[in-house]
Amino acid sequence: MSKSDDLAYFQKRAEAELVMAQRADNAKACNSHYELASRYLDLVQGSSAK
């Protein structure tokens, strides 16, 4: 898997987590999805900064 493949994967996962956060029925699930989205976005931003 190339670096650009990794970045695309992390970006898609972040987007999916944001959608799931918006659809979550309770606050804990919502917060968990936002946390995962944040971590995926950190990976995208950290990788593109190098």
Phi and psi in degrees as a GROMACS rama.xvg file:
@    title "Ramachandran Plot"
@    xaxis  label "Phi"
@    yaxis  label "Psi"
@TYPE xy
-83.6129  167.776  SER-2
-61.6259  -39.4532  LYS-3
-67.566  -33.4117  SER-4
-64.5724  -42.8024  ASP-5
-60.049  -47.0215  ASP-6
-61.9243  -41.3738  LEU-7
-64.1515  -41.3149  ALA-8
-62.7796  -48.2125  TYR-9
-61.6053  -39.7305  PHE-10
-63.9274  -45.167  GLN-11
-63.702  -40.1139  LYS-12
-64.3982  -41.4122  ARG-13
-60.5859  -45.0069  ALA-14
-62.6481  -41.6426  GLU-15
-64.4776  -40.4802  ALA-16
-65.1435  -36.7822  GLU-17
-64.6508  -40.6117  LEU-18
-63.4728  -44.8531  VAL-19
-65.0492  -34.6997  MET-20
-62.8606  -41.8063  ALA-21
-67.6418  -27.6559  GLN-22
-92.6647  -8.56098  ARG-23
-62.8918  143.121  ALA-24
-87.3391  -16.9132  ASP-25
-137.138  161.895  ASN-26
-64.3858  -38.6477  ALA-27
-63.0394  -45.541  LYS-28
-64.1222  -43.63  ALA-29
-58.0626  -49.951  CYS-30
-62.0776  -38.5721  ASN-31
-63.0644  -43.0541  SER-32
-66.222  -40.3107  HIS-33
-64.1428  -37.4377  TYR-34
-64.383  -44.8138  GLU-35
-63.1824  -42.5195  LEU-36
-59.5705  -42.4873  ALA-37
-61.6476  -41.9697  SER-38
-66.5933  -40.8969  ARG-39
-63.5979  -41.9047  TYR-40
-65.4835  -35.0732  LEU-41
-60.5694  -40.2114  ASP-42
-64.3721  -41.3747  LEU-43
-63.8073  -49.0747  VAL-44
-68.5978  -38.1065  GLN-45
-67.0183  -37.9176  GLY-46
-72.6485  -35.9889  SER-47
-78.6078  -17.3792  SER-48
-79.6881  -17.2171  ALA-49
